[in-house]
Amino acid sequence: MLDVGAGGGLPGIPLAIACPHLQVTLIDAVQKKAAFLTQAALELRLSNVTVHHGRVEQFRGQFNVITSRAFAALSDFVSWTRHLLGPDACWLAMKARIDADELRALPADVQVASTLPLAVPGLNEQRHLLEIRPT
């Protein structure tokens, strides 16, 4: 799994803890955030986490799942990471609101396969998880 714009480590770090068999790659363009993620992985002894500092557009690899939380518009997220999406893979985007204009801006060759409302304890706001797949 690749967590793009991993910032404070959500959702990558909790997923690495919950699924120790899952190889999690965290990438962030901000050096200070990448340093924090590296330190967090070391402190938590997460041998299944790899941290990269850099721009996702220049990153190389293949992933079964590419995720983001508050990273970019969906169309940018998909286009900037498309080269990293493996066969039969998907994008998982955490979004506050589902914006119809943002969905319409997605490339024609991808579709939102499912939408899952998320409940965040202590937060009375909308949150969603969108599964996006190539058509």
C-alpha positions in Angstrom: 0.0 0.0 0.0 1.2 3.5 -0.8 0.0 6.4 1.4 0.4 9.6 -0.6 0.9 12.9 1.2 1.2 10.9 4.3 1.8 14.0 6.5 1.0 13.0 10.1 0.8 9.3 9.2 -3.0 8.8 8.6 -4.1 6.4 7.4 -0.7 4.7 6.8 0.6 4.3 10.3 -2.6 2.9 11.9 -3.0 0.5 8.9 0.6 -0.7 9.4 -0.1 -1.4 13.1 -3.4 -3.1 12.4 -2.1 -5.2 9.5 1.5 -6.1 10.3 1.6 -8.4 7.1 0.9 -5.3 4.9 3.9 -3.5 3.4 3.1 0.2 3.8 5.0 2.9 1.9 4.5 6.5 3.1 5.5 9.4 0.8 5.5 13.1 1.5 7.1 16.0 -0.4 7.8 17.9 2.9 11.1 16.8 4.5 9.9 17.6 8.0 6.9 15.4 7.6 8.9 12.6 6.1 11.4 12.9 9.1 8.4 12.6 11.5 7.1 9.6 9.7 10.5 7.9 9.8 10.8 8.6 13.5 7.3 7.3 14.2 7.9 4.1 12.3 11.2 3.6 14.3 9.6 4.4 17.7 6.7 2.1 17.0 9.0 -0.6 15.6 7.1 -0.9 12.4 9.3 -3.0 10.2 6.6 -3.1 7.5 6.8 0.7 6.9 9.0 2.5 4.4 9.2 6.3 4.2 10.1 8.3 1.2 10.7 12.1 0.9 9.8 13.4 -2.5 7.1 14.1 -5.1 4.8 11.2 -5.9 4.9 12.1 -9.6 8.6 11.2 -9.6 8.2 8.1 -7.5 8.5 4.6 -9.0 7.0 1.3 -8.0 3.7 -0.7 -8.2 1.1 -0.9 -5.5 -2.1 -2.8 -5.0 -3.7 0.1 -3.1 -2.9 3.8 -3.2 -4.5 5.9 -0.5 -4.7 9.5 0.5 -6.3 11.7 3.2 -6.8 15.4 2.4 -4.1 15.2 -0.3 -5.5 16.8 -3.4 -8.5 17.0 -5.7 -9.5 13.5 -6.8 -8.5 14.1 -10.5 -5.0 15.2 -9.4 -4.7 12.3 -7.0 -5.5 9.8 -9.8 -3.4 11.5 -12.5 -0.3 12.0 -10.2 -0.3 8.3 -9.0 -1.7 6.4 -12.1 1.8 5.2 -13.0 2.1 3.5 -9.6 -1.2 1.6 -9.7 -0.7 -2.1 -10.2 -3.0 -4.5 -12.1 -6.4 -5.0 -10.4 -5.5 -2.3 -7.9 -7.5 0.7 -6.6 -7.2 4.1 -5.1 -8.8 4.8 -1.7 -9.4 8.5 -1.1 -10.6 9.9 2.3 -12.7 13.0 1.7 -14.8 15.2 3.9 -17.6 15.9 1.5 -18.4 14.2 -1.8 -18.4 17.0 -4.3 -20.3 16.4 -7.6 -18.0 18.7 -9.6 -14.9 16.9 -8.2 -16.4 13.6 -9.3 -17.2 14.9 -12.8 -13.6 16.0 -13.1 -12.2 12.5 -12.8 -10.7 11.1 -15.9 -13.2 9.2 -18.2 -11.4 5.9 -17.7 -11.9 5.7 -14.0 -15.0 5.3 -11.8 -16.0 5.5 -8.2 -16.6 1.9 -7.4 -18.0 2.5 -3.9 -18.5 5.1 -1.3 -18.4 4.4 2.4 -19.5 7.0 5.0 -17.1 7.2 7.9 -17.9 8.0 11.5 -15.1 9.8 13.4 -15.6 9.7 17.1 -16.0 13.2 18.6 -16.5 14.8 15.1 -19.9 15.8 13.9 -18.8 16.3 10.3 -19.2 14.3 7.1 -16.3 12.0 6.1 -16.2 9.4 3.3 -14.0 6.8 1.9 -14.1 6.5 -1.9 -12.9 3.4 -3.8 -11.8 4.5 -7.3 -10.9 2.0 -10.0 -9.8 2.1 -13.7 -12.7 1.1 -16.0 
